[in-house]
């Protein structure tokens, strides 16, 4: 009765110097090929949807939000990768 996991591929998007980026939050857990990120902005101001593109501070795309979890006031985001090295 297990649901097969769907990993959203990393999008082929260029993040330029003019593209506005905002810090999402801090990594709370890393298990196998999943990250759980605690949002630093309360949900009443911003909640990302599944498929939202994520990048690091070097503007390199690292993946997308797979799922939004938790309370609206303290959103948490899961990010799934194709393997542990990513």
N, C-alpha and C positions, 0 to 999 in steps of 0.2 A: 504494500500500500504506500510505498514511498513515491513522492513526486519527483520526477526527474528535474534536476537543477538546470536552469537556463542561464548561461553566462552571456551577457551583452558584450559584443566585441567592442574593443577600443575604437572610438570614432576617428576618422582621418580628418582632423580639424586643425587648422593653424591658429595659434594664439599669438597675435602680434603685440608689439609694444603699446599700441593704442587701445587694445582690448582691455576693458575694465575687468579686473579680477578681485574677488573678495575672499578673505580667509573663511573657510567653512567651519573648522573646528579642530579638535584633537582626536587622535587615534586612541580608542579605548581598549580594543581587543584586535588581535590578529590570529585567526585560526585557519590553517591550511591556506587556501587561496581566497580568503575573505577578510575584509577589514570592517570594523565597526567604528564609525566616527561620531563623536558627540558634537552636535552643532553649537557654535559659540554665539549665534544670534537666536534669540527667542522666536518661537514659531509664530507669534503674533505679528512679527515684522517680516519674516522670511521662512518659507519651507520649500525646499527643492523637491521637484517631482522626479519620478523614475526616468532615467534617460538623460538627466542633467549632466553636462560635461564637467569633469574635474581635471584640474591641472596642478602641478606643483609650483613652487615659487620661481622656478626657472622657466615657467610657462610651457612646460612639456605636458601634453595630455597623458594622464595616467589611467583614465577609465571613466565610467559613468556611474551615477547613483543607480543601484539595483533595486533598492527598496527603502522607503522611509518608515521608521519605527518609532514607538514611544508616544509620549504625550505631546500635544501641540506646543506646549510651553517649553519643552526640552526635547526637540527632535533629534533623532539618531538616524544615521544613514549607513546602509550596508553597501559595500562595493565588492563586486565579485571579479576575480581575475581568472584567466585561463589556466594559470599554473602558479606555484608558490614563488618563483623567481620574479614575476612581475610585481 
